[in-house]
Amino acid sequence: MNSKVCEVLPIELSCLPKKKFLADAKYYVWEEPLLYKLCGDGIYLRSLPDDEVHSVLHHFYVSNYIGHFGPDKTVAKILQAGLYWPIVFKDVRKFVLIYDRCQRIGNISKWHEMPQSALF
């Protein structure tokens, strides 16, 4: 959203993409030095720059006290923390699917589950 900061419209946009751009731009607020997005529920989420995305994904998925949930739960945790970027769902899904440690371990099988009833 560099155009929000500079208050200049992108020149290369045709009529319909320009209308969509202007419609989407009203949901973003620039407050030096951060960009915020107004969500439908009235909450402002901080938009992350591209260089911070990987560290946030690592924190919310890999950490021992928060992580290793599926993509939906990880996105929910990121949004609850007040963070946002336009392709958050796509990035989290890709990160979860390629995370090496979880891919090697996989899900627990029926063989390794503990019995839920007493055997005596």
CNS distance restraints for C-alpha pairs under 8 A (distance, minus, plus):
assign (resid   1 and name CA) (resid   5 and name CA) 6.97 0.50 0.50
assign (resid   2 and name CA) (resid   6 and name CA) 6.21 0.50 0.50
assign (resid   3 and name CA) (resid   7 and name CA) 5.29 0.50 0.50
assign (resid   3 and name CA) (resid   8 and name CA) 5.09 0.50 0.50
assign (resid   3 and name CA) (resid   9 and name CA) 5.94 0.50 0.50
assign (resid   3 and name CA) (resid  10 and name CA) 7.02 0.50 0.50
assign (resid   4 and name CA) (resid   8 and name CA) 7.10 0.50 0.50
assign (resid   4 and name CA) (resid  25 and name CA) 7.30 0.50 0.50
assign (resid   4 and name CA) (resid  28 and name CA) 7.80 0.50 0.50
assign (resid   4 and name CA) (resid  29 and name CA) 7.87 0.50 0.50
assign (resid   4 and name CA) (resid  30 and name CA) 6.85 0.50 0.50
assign (resid   5 and name CA) (resid  30 and name CA) 6.45 0.50 0.50
assign (resid  13 and name CA) (resid  17 and name CA) 5.90 0.50 0.50
assign (resid  13 and name CA) (resid  18 and name CA) 5.48 0.50 0.50
assign (resid  14 and name CA) (resid  18 and name CA) 5.92 0.50 0.50
assign (resid  15 and name CA) (resid  19 and name CA) 6.38 0.50 0.50
assign (resid  16 and name CA) (resid  20 and name CA) 6.33 0.50 0.50
assign (resid  17 and name CA) (resid  21 and name CA) 5.98 0.50 0.50
assign (resid  18 and name CA) (resid  22 and name CA) 6.16 0.50 0.50
assign (resid  19 and name CA) (resid  23 and name CA) 6.11 0.50 0.50
assign (resid  20 and name CA) (resid  24 and name CA) 6.09 0.50 0.50
assign (resid  21 and name CA) (resid  25 and name CA) 5.98 0.50 0.50
assign (resid  22 and name CA) (resid  26 and name CA) 6.72 0.50 0.50
assign (resid  23 and name CA) (resid  27 and name CA) 7.93 0.50 0.50
assign (resid  24 and name CA) (resid  28 and name CA) 7.62 0.50 0.50
assign (resid  27 and name CA) (resid  37 and name CA) 5.63 0.50 0.50
assign (resid  27 and name CA) (resid  38 and name CA) 5.04 0.50 0.50
assign (resid  27 and name CA) (resid  39 and name CA) 7.40 0.50 0.50
assign (resid  28 and name CA) (resid  35 and name CA) 6.88 0.50 0.50
assign (resid  28 and name CA) (resid  36 and name CA) 5.58 0.50 0.50
assign (resid  28 and name CA) (resid  37 and name CA) 4.49 0.50 0.50
assign (resid  28 and name CA) (resid  38 and name CA) 6.12 0.50 0.50
assign (resid  29 and name CA) (resid  35 and name CA) 5.82 0.50 0.50
assign (resid  29 and name CA) (resid  36 and name CA) 5.11 0.50 0.50
assign (resid  29 and name CA) (resid  37 and name CA) 6.33 0.50 0.50
assign (resid  29 and name CA) (resid  38 and name CA) 7.62 0.50 0.50
assign (resid  30 and name CA) (resid  34 and name CA) 6.13 0.50 0.50
assign (resid  30 and name CA) (resid  35 and name CA) 4.60 0.50 0.50
assign (resid  30 and name CA) (resid  36 and name CA) 6.34 0.50 0.50
assign (resid  31 and name CA) (resid  35 and name CA) 6.10 0.50 0.50
assign (resid  31 and name CA) (resid  36 and name CA) 7.57 0.50 0.50
assign (resid  34 and name CA) (resid  46 and name CA) 7.14 0.50 0.50
assign (resid  34 and name CA) (resid  47 and name CA) 7.42 0.50 0.50
assign (resid  35 and name CA) (resid  46 and name CA) 6.09 0.50 0.50
assign (resid  35 and name CA) (resid  47 and name CA) 5.46 0.50 0.50
assign (resid  35 and name CA) (resid  48 and name CA) 7.85 0.50 0.50
assign (resid  36 and name CA) (resid  44 and name CA) 5.90 0.50 0.50
assign (resid  36 and name CA) (resid  45 and name CA) 5.40 0.50 0.50
assign (resid  36 and name CA) (resid  46 and name CA) 4.50 0.50 0.50
assign (resid  36 and name CA) (resid  47 and name CA) 5.37 0.50 0.50
assign (resid  37 and name CA) (resid  44 and name CA) 5.39 0.50 0.50
assign (resid  37 and name CA) (resid  45 and name CA) 5.22 0.50 0.50
assign (resid  37 and name CA) (resid  46 and name CA) 6.43 0.50 0.50
assign (resid  37 and name CA) (resid  47 and name CA) 6.52 0.50 0.50
assign (resid  37 and name CA) (resid  84 and name CA) 7.65 0.50 0.50
assign (resid  38 and name CA) (resid  42 and name CA) 6.17 0.50 0.50
assign (resid  38 and name CA) (resid  43 and name CA) 5.88 0.50 0.50
assign (resid  38 and name CA) (resid  44 and name CA) 4.56 0.50 0.50
assign (resid  38 and name CA) (resid  45 and name CA) 6.55 0.50 0.50
assign (resid  39 and name CA) (resid  43 and name CA) 5.54 0.50 0.50
assign (resid  39 and name CA) (resid  44 and name CA) 6.19 0.50 0.50
assign (resid  39 and name CA) (resid  45 and name CA) 7.31 0.50 0.50
assign (resid  44 and name CA) (resid  82 and name CA) 7.34 0.50 0.50
assign (resid  45 and name CA) (resid  79 and name CA) 7.54 0.50 0.50
assign (resid  45 and name CA) (resid  82 and name CA) 4.70 0.50 0.50
assign (resid  45 and name CA) (resid  83 and name CA) 5.24 0.50 0.50
assign (resid  45 and name CA) (resid  84 and name CA) 5.81 0.50 0.50
assign (resid  46 and name CA) (resid  82 and name CA) 6.01 0.50 0.50
assign (resid  46 and name CA) (resid  83 and name CA) 4.81 0.50 0.50
assign (resid  46 and name CA) (resid  84 and name CA) 5.71 0.50 0.50
assign (resid  47 and name CA) (resid  83 and name CA) 6.06 0.50 0.50
assign (resid  47 and name CA) (resid  84 and name CA) 4.72 0.50 0.50
assign (resid  47 and name CA) (resid  85 and name CA) 5.12 0.50 0.50
assign (resid  48 and name CA) (resid  52 and name CA) 6.33 0.50 0.50
assign (resid  48 and name CA) (resid  53 and name CA) 6.60 0.50 0.50
assign (resid  48 and name CA) (resid  83 and name CA) 6.79 0.50 0.50
assign (resid  48 and name CA) (resid  84 and name CA) 6.09 0.50 0.50
assign (resid  48 and name CA) (resid  85 and name CA) 5.55 0.50 0.50
assign (resid  49 and name CA) (resid  53 and name CA) 6.86 0.50 0.50
assign (resid  49 and name CA) (resid  85 and name CA) 7.65 0.50 0.50
assign (resid  52 and name CA) (resid  56 and name CA) 6.37 0.50 0.50
assign (resid  53 and name CA) (resid  57 and name CA) 6.17 0.50 0.50
assign (resid  54 and name CA) (resid  58 and name CA) 6.06 0.50 0.50
assign (resid  55 and name CA) (resid  59 and name CA) 6.10 0.50 0.50
assign (resid  56 and name CA) (resid  60 and name CA) 6.14 0.50 0.50
assign (resid  57 and name CA) (resid  61 and name CA) 5.89 0.50 0.50
assign (resid  57 and name CA) (resid  62 and name CA) 7.82 0.50 0.50
assign (resid  57 and name CA) (resid  92 and name CA) 6.84 0.50 0.50
assign (resid  57 and name CA) (resid  95 and name CA) 7.43 0.50 0.50
assign (resid  58 and name CA) (resid  62 and name CA) 5.23 0.50 0.50
assign (resid  58 and name CA) (resid  63 and name CA) 7.13 0.50 0.50
assign (resid  59 and name CA) (resid  63 and name CA) 5.43 0.50 0.50
assign (resid  59 and name CA) (resid  66 and name CA) 7.98 0.50 0.50
assign (resid  59 and name CA) (resid  67 and name CA) 7.60 0.50 0.50
assign (resid  60 and name CA) (resid  66 and name CA) 6.02 0.50 0.50
assign (resid  60 and name CA) (resid  67 and name CA) 5.46 0.50 0.50
assign (resid  60 and name CA) (resid  74 and name CA) 6.47 0.50 0.50
assign (resid  60 and name CA) (resid  77 and name CA) 7.14 0.50 0.50
assign (resid  60 and name CA) (resid  78 and name CA) 6.90 0.50 0.50
assign (resid  61 and name CA) (resid  66 and name CA) 6.74 0.50 0.50
assign (resid  61 and name CA) (resid  67 and name CA) 3.92 0.50 0.50
assign (resid  61 and name CA) (resid  68 and name CA) 5.17 0.50 0.50
assign (resid  61 and name CA) (resid  69 and name CA) 6.87 0.50 0.50
assign (resid  61 and name CA) (resid  74 and name CA) 6.41 0.50 0.50
assign (resid  61 and name CA) (resid  96 and name CA) 7.67 0.50 0.50
assign (resid  62 and name CA) (resid  66 and name CA) 7.60 0.50 0.50
assign (resid  62 and name CA) (resid  67 and name CA) 5.01 0.50 0.50
assign (resid  62 and name CA) (resid  68 and name CA) 6.01 0.50 0.50
assign (resid  63 and name CA) (resid  67 and name CA) 5.10 0.50 0.50
assign (resid  63 and name CA) (resid  68 and name CA) 7.74 0.50 0.50
assign (resid  64 and name CA) (resid  68 and name CA) 7.97 0.50 0.50
assign (resid  67 and name CA) (resid  74 and name CA) 7.35 0.50 0.50
assign (resid  68 and name CA) (resid 102 and name CA) 7.66 0.50 0.50
assign (resid  69 and name CA) (resid  73 and name CA) 5.96 0.50 0.50
assign (resid  69 and name CA) (resid  74 and name CA) 6.12 0.50 0.50
assign (resid  70 and name CA) (resid  74 and name CA) 6.20 0.50 0.50
assign (resid  70 and name CA) (resid  96 and name CA) 6.93 0.50 0.50
assign (resid  71 and name CA) (resid  75 and name CA) 6.10 0.50 0.50
assign (resid  71 and name CA) (resid  89 and name CA) 7.58 0.50 0.50
assign (resid  71 and name CA) (resid  92 and name CA) 5.82 0.50 0.50
assign (resid  71 and name CA) (resid  93 and name CA) 5.18 0.50 0.50
assign (resid  71 and name CA) (resid  96 and name CA) 6.33 0.50 0.50
assign (resid  72 and name CA) (resid  76 and name CA) 6.20 0.50 0.50
assign (resid  72 and name CA) (resid  89 and name CA) 7.97 0.50 0.50
assign (resid  73 and name CA) (resid  77 and name CA) 6.26 0.50 0.50
assign (resid  74 and name CA) (resid  78 and name CA) 6.33 0.50 0.50
assign (resid  74 and name CA) (resid  92 and name CA) 7.23 0.50 0.50
assign (resid  75 and name CA) (resid  79 and name CA) 6.14 0.50 0.50
assign (resid  75 and name CA) (resid  88 and name CA) 7.17 0.50 0.50
assign (resid  75 and name CA) (resid  89 and name CA) 6.55 0.50 0.50
assign (resid  75 and name CA) (resid  92 and name CA) 6.75 0.50 0.50
assign (resid  76 and name CA) (resid  80 and name CA) 6.00 0.50 0.50
assign (resid  77 and name CA) (resid  81 and name CA) 6.27 0.50 0.50
assign (resid  78 and name CA) (resid  82 and name CA) 6.78 0.50 0.50
assign (resid  78 and name CA) (resid  83 and name CA) 5.81 0.50 0.50
assign (resid  78 and name CA) (resid  84 and name CA) 7.41 0.50 0.50
assign (resid  79 and name CA) (resid  83 and name CA) 5.37 0.50 0.50
assign (resid  79 and name CA) (resid  84 and name CA) 6.40 0.50 0.50
assign (resid  84 and name CA) (resid  88 and name CA) 6.66 0.50 0.50
assign (resid  87 and name CA) (resid  91 and name CA) 6.14 0.50 0.50
assign (resid  88 and name CA) (resid  92 and name CA) 6.07 0.50 0.50
assign (resid  89 and name CA) (resid  93 and name CA) 6.15 0.50 0.50
assign (resid  90 and name CA) (resid  94 and name CA) 6.22 0.50 0.50
assign (resid  91 and name CA) (resid  95 and name CA) 6.06 0.50 0.50
assign (resid  92 and name CA) (resid  96 and name CA) 6.06 0.50 0.50
assign (resid  93 and name CA) (resid  97 and name CA) 6.14 0.50 0.50
assign (resid  94 and name CA) (resid  98 and name CA) 6.28 0.50 0.50
assign (resid  95 and name CA) (resid  99 and name CA) 5.96 0.50 0.50
assign (resid  97 and name CA) (resid 103 and name CA) 7.39 0.50 0.50
assign (resid  98 and name CA) (resid 103 and name CA) 7.09 0.50 0.50
assign (resid  99 and name CA) (resid 103 and name CA) 6.31 0.50 0.50
assign (resid 100 and name CA) (resid 104 and name CA) 6.28 0.50 0.50
assign (resid 101 and name CA) (resid 105 and name CA) 6.36 0.50 0.50
assign (resid 102 and name CA) (resid 106 and name CA) 5.83 0.50 0.50
assign (resid 108 and name CA) (resid 112 and name CA) 6.46 0.50 0.50
assign (resid 108 and name CA) (resid 113 and name CA) 7.02 0.50 0.50
assign (resid 109 and name CA) (resid 113 and name CA) 6.62 0.50 0.50
